[in-house]
Amino acid sequence: MEQQIMEATLYFDGGIRQGIMAYGWLLTNRIPTSPHLDEIFASGNRTCGKGTSNIAEYRALIAGLHGSIKSGVDVIHIIGDSQLVVKQVTGVFKAKKKN
């Protein structure tokens, strides 16, 4: 029997308000009977102390990736609105710090 590959889309976002960081993420996949609709099958959010919006964005991405691993996702499409994070992760921009 052939094993089915699980494919999902990860949406992530992070931000800061009054010096406090927060983030959220969710995983979706297509509903086979409704090809124009997605279902959310995992999500998470957290308030995570003081820092910058870029750190919050990275924490959102990392938490979402952990969530996708726990959910058994094999192929993932990632969507985020932080140009800095997207371009650093894809290699367009160089990261100044390793962490």
N, C-alpha and C positions, 0 to 999 in steps of 0.2 A: 504494500500500500504506500502510495506516494504521500510524503508529508507536505502539508499546505504551508506556504510562506505567509507569515502575518505581516501586513503592510499597514503603516499608520502615518498620520500627520501630527507633528508636535507643534503646538503654538505656545510661545512663551513671551512674557513681558515682566519687566521689573521697573521700579520707580522709587522715588524718594519724596517725602513730604515732611517738612519741619525737621529735617536731618535724620529721619527714620526710614530705613529701606524696607521694601516689601516686594514680593513677587508672586506670580502665579503661572501655571502651565496647565495644558490639557492635551490629551491624546484623542484623536478621532480616527474613525475608519468609515469607509463607504458602506451604506446599507445596500446589500445586493438587490433587493426588490425595489429600491428607490435610488437610482444612480446619481441623482442630484442632491441627495441628502447624506449628511455624515452623522454618526452617532458618537457621543463622547463616552469613552469607556474607562478613562482614568484621568485624574486631575489632582492638583495640589496647590497650596498657597501658604505663604508664611510671612510674618513680620520678622525681620532679621537684623535689628540693631542699627547702629549708625554707620554711615558710609556714603558712597556715591551712587548715582543712578547706573553708571556702568557696572559697578560691582553687583548691584541688584539684578541687572540684566544677565550677567554671567551666572549668578546663582540660580536664576530662573531656568536658564538653558541646562545647567548641570543637573538640577533637580528633575527637570523633564526627561533628560536622558536616563537618569537612574530609574525614573518611573517607567520608561519604555522598556528597559532591561527587565525590570520586575514583571512587566506585563507580557513578556515573551515576544516583543516586536523584533522582526528580522530585518525589515527594510523601513527606514524612516525618512520622511520629508519634513524639514524643519522650517518654520515660518516665525520670524521675529521682526520687530520694527527698529531695532537698534542697529544702525548702519555700522557703528564701530565694532560691535560684537560679530555681526555677520561677515564683515570684511576681514577681521582678524582671524576668525575661524576658517574662512575659505582661503586665507593666505594673501589676499589683496593688500592688506595692511600688515605691518609687522607689529607684534606686541612688544612693548618696551620692558615689561616685567614678565618673568616666567610664570608667576602665580596668577 
